Amino acid sequence: MSVEHLTALDPIFSECLRVGGPAIRDFSRPSGFVGLLRMVMEQQLSTRVALALWAKLQQRMGGAVTPEAILALDDESLRACGFSRQKIGYARGLADAVASGRLDFDVIHILPDEEAISRLVALKGIGRWSAEVYLMSTLDRPDIWPIGDLAIQLGVQRLKGWADKPTPRQLIEVAEPWRPYRSFAARLVWHHYVALQEQARAARVVKPSRALPPP
């Protein structure tokens, strides 16, 4: 089991579990065009906002979000569903690549990790982080380690007790012993980071305003 393997290798994973228990939040997403389009939409948005905008897009399309439907919508309609001008370009580029056959998800899904990432980042608007999270969350690839993720960087820094945010090289080196379960390691670090953020928010006490004396 990946949990037992990781906790035996490094005590930071026991700490990850301690702050919130073993239930890791669901990272699963749909695969293919829909999954990647959602990742484009969700960039720099909160989960709540992204879900609301995705529901709005589905409603506008009658529930079926397809490359052809995206290409048929005008910019105003896409903006109404939460796409910025930049994201409209990314969404149309992705839709065109899939509709034309230049991007074949059946091929992507059987490629080794690095080859699949290379194919995905060739698309405008899809960076390495998006490609890595796509492999983790839609294909359940077991050994992805997204070092460009800020929560991973800050989470590892705190868990290891480092004074400074780790460099990419440090993050790669620290995770080498965690192979072939680095995806689960990432989920645990994410879980730890999010749990502590939520605890910090809950601990903030807003002082009540002083009540006026009775008349």
VOGU-3710 file (C-alpha; in Angstrom, 3 decimals, decimal comma):
1> msvehltald> 0,000/0,000/0,000  1,262/3,476/-0,885  0,336/4,937/2,535  2,328/2,360/4,481  5,238/2,624/2,055  5,455/6,412/2,328  4,992/6,652/6,092  7,728/4,050/6,562  10,064/6,060/4,342  9,508/9,536/5,743
11> pifseclrvg> 7,820/10,769/8,942  6,404/13,832/7,172  3,632/11,653/5,777  2,496/10,602/9,239  2,284/14,310/10,001  0,224/14,832/6,844  -2,263/12,247/8,021  -2,291/13,564/11,593  -3,617/17,004/10,687  -6,735/15,721/9,005
21> gpairdfsrp> -6,974/11,966/8,953  -6,399/9,621/6,035  -9,252/10,803/3,816  -7,621/12,690/0,954  -9,937/15,002/-0,965  -11,096/13,727/-4,323  -8,801/14,831/-7,126  -10,554/12,799/-9,809  -11,639/14,606/-12,974  -13,117/13,584/-16,305
31> sgfvgllrmv> -10,553/12,665/-18,936  -10,190/13,844/-22,510  -11,349/17,182/-23,872  -13,738/17,937/-21,008  -11,115/17,290/-18,339  -8,469/19,456/-19,986  -10,932/22,247/-20,803  -11,994/22,350/-17,161  -8,371/22,752/-16,150  -8,044/25,707/-18,529
41> meqqlstrva> -11,164/27,314/-17,072  -10,102/26,694/-13,457  -6,699/28,360/-13,748  -6,437/31,123/-11,109  -9,998/30,544/-9,894  -11,269/29,203/-6,604  -12,881/25,771/-6,675  -16,300/27,223/-5,836  -16,205/29,818/-8,607  -14,859/27,325/-11,139
51> lalwaklqqr> -17,641/24,831/-10,414  -20,298/27,516/-10,792  -18,878/28,683/-14,124  -18,562/25,132/-15,419  -22,208/24,485/-14,553  -23,120/27,652/-16,444  -21,180/26,456/-19,508  -22,869/23,047/-19,368  -26,289/24,678/-19,139  -25,566/26,895/-22,142
61> mggavtpeai> -24,516/23,826/-24,141  -27,358/21,620/-23,012  -25,056/19,451/-20,912  -22,736/18,291/-23,715  -19,447/20,194/-23,747  -17,732/19,216/-26,996  -14,952/20,724/-29,139  -17,475/21,525/-31,859  -19,777/23,287/-29,392  -16,924/25,411/-28,039
71> lalddeslra> -15,886/26,418/-31,556  -19,478/27,345/-32,378  -19,885/29,706/-29,410  -18,992/33,349/-29,931  -16,587/35,183/-27,640  -19,378/36,971/-25,792  -20,999/33,666/-24,843  -17,687/32,257/-23,609  -16,995/35,397/-21,595  -20,425/35,029/-20,004
81> cgfsrqkigy> -19,324/31,569/-18,850  -16,191/32,916/-17,176  -13,556/32,683/-19,908  -11,176/35,628/-20,075  -9,916/36,793/-23,464  -6,754/34,751/-22,946  -8,659/31,644/-21,882  -10,975/31,958/-24,874  -7,916/31,612/-27,084  -6,713/28,598/-25,131
91> argladavas> -10,144/26,948/-25,194  -10,536/27,460/-28,931  -7,014/26,181/-29,578  -7,703/23,043/-27,548  -11,071/22,502/-29,220  -9,556/22,928/-32,686  -6,695/20,526/-31,903  -9,156/17,837/-30,796  -11,719/18,432/-33,557  -9,023/18,321/-36,246
101> grldfdvihi> -7,435/15,175/-34,846  -4,100/16,853/-34,088  -4,620/15,958/-30,433  -5,702/12,357/-29,870  -6,434/11,564/-26,239  -6,454/7,830/-26,925  -2,789/8,184/-27,884  -1,970/10,537/-25,001  -3,436/8,112/-22,509  -1,110/5,242/-23,440
111> lpdeeaisrl> 2,104/7,250/-23,686  4,707/7,192/-20,889  4,456/10,101/-18,477  7,075/12,400/-19,972  5,943/11,807/-23,544  2,330/12,504/-22,603  3,364/15,697/-20,810  5,389/16,794/-23,839  2,367/16,355/-26,136  0,082/18,290/-23,792
121> valkgigrws> 2,385/21,249/-23,160  2,674/21,753/-26,917  -0,851/23,204/-26,663  -1,027/26,919/-25,956  -2,278/27,512/-22,427  -1,279/24,079/-21,117  1,820/24,297/-18,958  3,698/21,486/-17,279  1,689/21,835/-14,064  -1,607/21,431/-15,950
131> aevylmstld> -0,263/18,434/-17,857  1,004/16,777/-14,681  -2,252/17,317/-12,811  -4,169/15,970/-15,809  -2,138/12,735/-15,680  -2,630/12,472/-11,925  -6,296/13,320/-11,710  -7,743/11,811/-14,880  -5,443/8,877/-15,597  -4,415/8,080/-12,026
141> rpdiwpigdl> -0,740/7,952/-12,972  1,033/6,901/-9,762  4,403/8,640/-9,967  3,838/12,309/-10,868  5,509/14,971/-8,730  4,368/18,531/-9,665  7,230/20,640/-8,334  5,800/23,809/-9,882  2,820/23,748/-7,523  3,035/26,401/-4,800
151> aiqlgvqrlk> 1,201/24,260/-2,240  3,730/21,473/-2,809  6,609/23,911/-2,374  5,242/25,495/0,807  3,959/22,189/2,167  7,315/20,453/1,824  9,081/23,492/3,285  6,953/23,356/6,409  6,967/19,590/6,769  10,752/19,456/6,451
161> gwadkptprq> 11,296/22,492/8,650  13,306/24,306/5,996  13,927/28,032/6,408  13,426/28,813/2,724  11,079/27,639/0,023  12,738/24,682/-1,721  14,249/25,004/-5,156  13,090/22,733/-7,994  16,256/20,661/-7,557  15,607/20,232/-3,827
171> lievaepwrp> 12,041/19,123/-4,504  13,193/16,579/-7,073  15,878/15,215/-4,758  13,682/14,994/-1,658  11,059/12,996/-3,549  13,386/10,460/-5,175  12,965/7,923/-2,325  9,186/8,211/-2,676  9,074/6,585/-6,099  6,891/4,985/-7,426
181> yrsfaarlvw> 4,252/6,695/-5,260  5,036/10,368/-5,773  1,485/11,133/-6,931  0,120/9,956/-3,604  2,904/11,847/-1,835  1,735/14,987/-3,645  -1,856/14,358/-2,545  -0,733/13,971/1,063  1,297/17,193/0,971  -1,637/19,019/-0,653
191> hhyvalqeqa> -3,969/17,629/1,994  -1,638/18,801/4,759  -1,291/22,286/3,274  -5,044/22,730/2,748  -5,875/21,355/6,208  -3,533/23,817/7,901  -4,893/26,700/5,834  -8,431/25,778/6,896  -7,383/25,451/10,540  -5,752/28,875/10,414
201> raarvvkpsr> -8,897/30,446/8,987  -11,055/28,785/11,635  -8,736/30,006/14,405  -9,077/33,663/13,460  -11,236/35,372/16,021  -13,036/38,534/15,000  -13,488/40,739/18,033  -17,132/41,811/18,399  -17,821/45,528/18,373  -18,473/47,041/21,787
211> alppp> -22,183/47,140/22,519  -23,758/50,496/23,196  -24,881/51,026/26,796  -28,612/50,643/27,382  -30,573/53,882/27,273
//
